[in-house]
């Protein structure tokens, strides 16, 4: 077992969704100005609140960010990414969702875009989202 010197960085748990439409495209949203990593394209989702499960957080975030209703049964765990983020460490849990209620709207994001997984490579995305692209290509 390896020993640590100093304290481990605090973990930032984030749940995100790859919403997949009938044509196999994935929804990404652009981070608004004034936010960390503004202008980058990302999968919708957000941080887990204290004592909140990843699924509950994702259902809440998708309602807040996109105005859509998602049932927990429609969230399929797909992948995760682990990325240093300053003095914290980001643990991003990605779910695939193919069924939801309502039409996604950019409530907080600058823009929304439906793209095929292969097109994600050309988008400027946060470092934690990039490793998930290949997984989505293989999965979808």
Backbone bond lengths (Angstrom), bond angles and torsions (degrees), N, CA, C in turn:
res aa  C-N    CA-C-N  psi(-1)  N-CA   C-N-CA  omega(-1)  CA-C   N-CA-C  phi
1 X - - - 1.449 - - 1.528 108.75 -
2 X 1.317 116.31 134.24 1.457 120.89 179.85 1.516 110.50 -82.51
3 X 1.313 116.51 143.84 1.459 119.19 177.62 1.524 109.63 -100.33
4 X 1.314 115.46 149.93 1.469 121.96 178.81 1.520 109.28 -97.90
5 X 1.304 116.74 142.49 1.462 122.03 169.96 1.516 106.34 -109.44
6 X 1.302 116.86 124.86 1.462 119.82 -176.51 1.516 109.51 84.74
7 X 1.313 115.57 -174.55 1.457 119.04 -177.64 1.530 110.38 -94.75
8 X 1.298 115.20 147.95 1.458 120.98 177.16 1.525 108.71 -74.40
9 X 1.332 117.65 148.17 1.464 119.04 178.13 1.527 110.18 -65.32
10 X 1.326 116.20 148.71 1.461 118.50 178.44 1.527 108.53 -71.92
11 X 1.313 114.91 143.91 1.456 120.32 -179.07 1.519 110.68 -86.29
12 X 1.319 115.76 134.21 1.463 122.57 174.06 1.519 106.29 -107.09
13 X 1.321 116.65 109.69 1.459 121.31 -178.92 1.522 110.19 -90.54
14 X 1.320 115.82 125.65 1.457 121.89 179.72 1.523 108.63 -129.97
15 X 1.327 116.67 135.88 1.463 122.01 174.92 1.527 107.65 -110.89
16 X 1.330 116.11 135.32 1.462 121.03 -179.59 1.521 109.18 -135.75
17 X 1.326 115.08 158.81 1.465 120.27 -178.36 1.512 111.28 -123.04
18 X 1.327 114.55 137.68 1.459 121.09 166.48 1.525 104.45 -97.52
19 X 1.341 115.47 96.32 1.465 119.99 177.02 1.522 106.99 -77.50
20 X 1.322 117.10 124.21 1.460 121.78 -174.60 1.525 108.77 -114.84
21 X 1.351 116.32 124.53 1.472 119.74 179.53 1.528 110.88 -87.02
22 X 1.328 115.98 179.47 1.472 121.30 -175.97 1.529 112.67 -62.58
23 X 1.332 117.53 -22.38 1.466 121.38 179.63 1.531 112.53 -90.66
24 X 1.344 117.69 1.38 1.453 120.63 179.93 1.519 114.07 83.83
25 X 1.342 115.68 15.78 1.469 119.40 176.98 1.523 109.70 -90.03
26 X 1.331 115.57 154.15 1.465 123.29 -178.12 1.528 108.41 -113.16
27 X 1.332 115.87 141.42 1.468 120.99 179.02 1.526 110.03 -88.34
28 X 1.333 115.75 129.88 1.459 121.58 171.23 1.520 108.08 -125.04
29 X 1.331 115.69 153.74 1.465 120.56 179.23 1.518 109.09 -124.75
30 X 1.335 114.97 151.30 1.461 120.62 -178.76 1.528 109.49 -96.87
31 X 1.339 115.40 130.01 1.466 120.56 -179.15 1.525 110.05 -66.56
32 X 1.337 117.21 135.17 1.469 120.51 -176.33 1.528 112.74 -73.97
33 X 1.352 116.81 159.56 1.470 120.83 175.51 1.520 110.02 -58.60
34 X 1.345 116.11 149.56 1.454 120.46 177.62 1.517 113.77 86.23
35 X 1.338 117.62 -1.70 1.456 120.84 177.60 1.526 109.00 -108.03
36 X 1.329 115.76 163.15 1.455 120.11 175.15 1.532 108.06 -62.33
37 X 1.327 117.16 135.13 1.468 123.40 -178.75 1.538 111.66 61.56
38 X 1.331 117.21 37.19 1.465 122.28 179.78 1.528 110.36 -55.60
39 X 1.326 115.61 140.52 1.461 121.45 177.20 1.517 114.21 89.41
40 X 1.341 117.68 -15.71 1.464 119.61 179.81 1.528 110.06 -78.73
41 X 1.326 115.40 153.04 1.464 122.26 178.27 1.518 108.35 -94.34
42 X 1.335 116.67 137.38 1.462 120.84 -177.02 1.519 110.52 -145.15
43 X 1.320 114.14 165.86 1.461 120.37 172.58 1.530 107.28 -78.27
44 X 1.345 118.60 138.76 1.463 119.90 179.65 1.523 111.52 -64.91
45 X 1.327 115.25 148.41 1.460 121.76 -179.78 1.510 109.03 152.78
46 X 1.316 116.60 -162.57 1.461 118.99 -179.72 1.505 112.62 178.67
47 X 1.337 113.57 -174.88 1.461 122.07 -176.23 1.525 111.51 -69.68
48 X 1.327 113.90 148.25 1.458 120.26 174.54 1.520 108.55 -80.79
49 X 1.325 116.75 134.03 1.458 121.13 172.08 1.524 108.43 -76.70
50 X 1.312 117.15 165.03 1.462 121.61 178.29 1.527 109.44 -57.05
51 X 1.325 116.48 135.79 1.470 123.51 177.67 1.534 113.11 62.01
52 X 1.328 117.54 24.01 1.464 121.27 179.21 1.527 108.39 -108.56
53 X 1.327 117.18 136.67 1.463 119.98 177.00 1.535 108.79 -76.11
54 X 1.340 117.63 158.26 1.468 119.40 177.56 1.531 112.15 -57.49
55 X 1.335 116.42 -39.71 1.467 119.94 -179.25 1.522 111.35 -66.23
56 X 1.333 117.28 -43.86 1.470 120.73 178.90 1.526 110.50 -63.35
57 X 1.327 117.02 -40.84 1.462 120.91 178.78 1.525 110.40 -62.96
58 X 1.322 116.24 -42.41 1.460 119.99 -177.94 1.532 111.30 -67.67
59 X 1.315 117.06 -41.58 1.471 120.65 177.14 1.530 109.63 -60.07
60 X 1.333 116.86 -43.90 1.473 121.47 178.75 1.519 111.17 -64.20
61 X 1.338 116.77 -47.84 1.467 120.79 -177.79 1.529 112.02 -64.29
62 X 1.330 118.38 -39.84 1.467 120.58 -179.70 1.524 110.97 -66.48
63 X 1.338 116.43 -33.66 1.462 120.36 175.10 1.530 109.73 -68.11
64 X 1.358 117.19 -47.09 1.469 121.01 -178.29 1.520 112.64 -66.59
65 X 1.353 117.38 -45.01 1.460 121.24 -173.24 1.524 113.82 -81.97
66 X 1.343 116.28 -36.68 1.469 119.76 -171.89 1.520 113.90 -119.22
67 X 1.338 117.77 -12.39 1.459 120.72 -178.82 1.518 112.91 71.55
68 X 1.342 117.23 29.94 1.455 120.15 178.43 1.524 110.42 -115.47
69 X 1.334 115.41 153.63 1.456 121.93 178.50 1.523 108.93 -104.92
70 X 1.324 116.01 128.33 1.459 121.54 -179.33 1.525 108.78 -126.66
71 X 1.332 116.07 133.13 1.457 121.08 175.30 1.521 108.86 -86.57
72 X 1.333 116.30 144.46 1.461 120.24 -179.17 1.528 111.30 -56.98
73 X 1.329 117.51 -35.35 1.464 121.50 -179.13 1.536 112.02 -64.18
74 X 1.343 117.47 -18.31 1.463 121.79 -178.96 1.532 112.57 -91.98
75 X 1.326 117.56 1.02 1.466 121.88 178.95 1.526 109.23 -99.96
76 X 1.322 116.71 112.66 1.466 121.72 179.40 1.523 109.27 -103.91
77 X 1.350 118.59 117.88 1.460 119.94 177.25 1.528 109.20 -58.35
78 X 1.344 116.49 131.99 1.459 119.43 -174.77 1.520 112.92 -120.56
79 X 1.324 117.65 -45.24 1.464 120.26 -172.79 1.517 108.72 -165.60
80 X 1.324 115.01 171.46 1.458 119.32 172.46 1.515 108.28 -142.33
81 X 1.333 115.42 159.92 1.459 121.57 175.15 1.518 107.78 -132.81
82 X 1.328 115.67 149.40 1.457 122.64 -179.23 1.515 107.25 -128.69
83 X 1.336 116.76 123.39 1.466 120.39 -171.43 1.525 110.84 -146.98
84 X 1.359 118.60 130.23 1.465 119.57 173.80 1.531 109.77 -62.93
85 X 1.324 115.78 141.44 1.466 120.83 -178.40 1.530 107.01 -141.22
86 X 1.333 115.69 84.33 1.465 119.89 -177.59 1.517 109.70 64.99
87 X 1.344 116.68 -127.75 1.459 120.07 -179.72 1.527 112.19 -88.92
88 X 1.324 116.27 6.25 1.466 121.24 178.52 1.524 108.70 -116.99
89 X 1.321 116.22 175.58 1.454 120.79 177.35 1.528 107.48 -131.35
90 X 1.324 115.82 123.42 1.463 121.94 -176.81 1.522 110.15 -86.23
91 X 1.324 116.13 128.96 1.449 122.76 171.23 1.526 105.77 -116.35
92 X 1.331 116.12 107.00 1.469 122.40 -175.68 1.520 108.97 -101.90
93 X 1.316 116.44 120.36 1.461 123.03 179.43 1.523 108.20 -103.15
94 X 1.328 116.26 117.65 1.466 120.05 -177.26 1.523 110.82 -104.19
95 X 1.314 115.32 129.91 1.459 123.19 177.13 1.527 107.74 -114.22
96 X 1.332 116.12 150.37 1.455 121.26 172.49 1.519 107.11 -103.74
97 X 1.336 115.32 135.61 1.462 121.54 -179.64 1.521 108.52 -134.39
98 X 1.325 116.50 124.29 1.468 121.62 -179.26 1.529 112.80 -111.12
99 X 1.338 117.71 -3.53 1.468 120.38 -175.89 1.519 109.64 -140.53
100 X 1.318 116.48 127.62 1.467 122.00 178.35 1.511 108.85 -154.07
101 X 1.325 115.92 166.78 1.452 122.11 178.32 1.514 110.32 -105.93
102 X 1.323 116.76 134.07 1.457 121.56 179.76 1.520 111.97 98.35
103 X 1.328 115.49 174.45 1.464 122.47 179.27 1.521 107.95 -110.83
104 X 1.351 117.30 123.23 1.468 119.06 -178.47 1.530 112.52 -57.98
105 X 1.325 115.55 132.54 1.464 122.92 177.60 1.519 108.64 -127.66
106 X 1.328 116.19 145.47 1.474 121.03 -179.73 1.523 109.54 -79.74
107 X 1.338 117.24 86.41 1.465 121.23 -179.71 1.525 112.15 -78.69
108 X 1.344 117.55 -35.21 1.463 121.45 -179.72 1.521 111.60 -118.80
109 X 1.327 117.01 -26.85 1.463 121.51 -177.57 1.527 110.53 -78.51
110 X 1.343 115.72 159.19 1.459 121.37 176.09 1.523 110.10 -71.22
111 X 1.334 116.85 -37.65 1.462 121.53 -177.42 1.521 110.14 -157.78
112 X 1.336 115.72 159.42 1.457 123.31 172.97 1.517 107.66 -118.12
113 X 1.331 116.00 150.32 1.466 119.81 178.00 1.529 108.88 -147.94
114 X 1.340 116.05 133.43 1.464 122.04 173.73 1.518 107.34 -95.07
115 X 1.337 117.23 122.78 1.465 121.14 -178.38 1.527 110.02 -135.98
116 X 1.329 115.46 153.26 1.462 119.81 172.92 1.528 107.79 -75.29
117 X 1.342 117.79 148.50 1.467 119.74 -177.48 1.533 114.08 -48.82
118 X 1.318 118.46 -40.85 1.473 120.70 -179.14 1.526 111.82 -63.00
119 X 1.339 117.66 -26.40 1.466 121.42 -179.37 1.534 112.07 -77.22
120 X 1.329 117.42 -14.37 1.466 120.77 -179.97 1.524 111.44 -63.66
121 X 1.345 117.50 -29.32 1.467 120.93 -178.78 1.532 111.66 -58.45
122 X 1.334 116.95 -32.37 1.467 121.60 -176.45 1.526 113.02 -81.70
123 X 1.334 117.56 -11.42 1.464 120.87 -178.36 1.524 110.81 -87.30
124 X 1.327 116.16 148.27 1.456 122.08 175.44 1.526 106.90 -81.94
125 X 1.345 117.01 106.45 1.460 122.24 -174.86 1.528 110.24 -121.03
126 X 1.343 117.63 156.27 1.471 120.24 175.93 1.534 110.22 -59.56
127 X 1.342 117.44 151.86 1.467 120.92 -178.13 1.529 113.60 -54.81
128 X 1.322 118.39 -36.69 1.464 120.68 -177.63 1.527 112.29 -69.34
129 X 1.339 117.51 -26.76 1.464 120.58 -178.50 1.531 112.10 -79.57
130 X 1.328 117.73 -28.36 1.464 121.53 -172.73 1.533 114.10 -59.40
131 X 1.357 119.76 -43.35 1.468 118.85 -179.08 1.530 113.17 -64.06
132 X 1.321 116.86 -18.14 1.453 120.79 -177.05 1.533 112.24 -79.72
133 X 1.333 117.07 -16.77 1.466 121.30 -176.37 1.520 111.09 -61.27
134 X 1.342 116.94 -50.32 1.461 120.57 -179.42 1.520 112.23 -61.06
135 X 1.322 116.02 -37.74 1.459 120.02 177.90 1.514 110.72 -63.49
136 X 1.334 116.92 -41.84 1.465 119.71 178.75 1.524 110.80 -66.41
137 X 1.336 117.06 -39.07 1.464 119.53 177.69 1.527 110.91 -58.72
138 X 1.332 116.38 -42.51 1.456 120.80 -178.66 1.530 111.16 -73.11
139 X 1.316 115.88 -33.61 1.461 122.09 -173.87 1.532 112.36 -79.22
140 X 1.318 115.83 -37.63 1.474 119.58 -174.61 1.490 110.21 -93.81
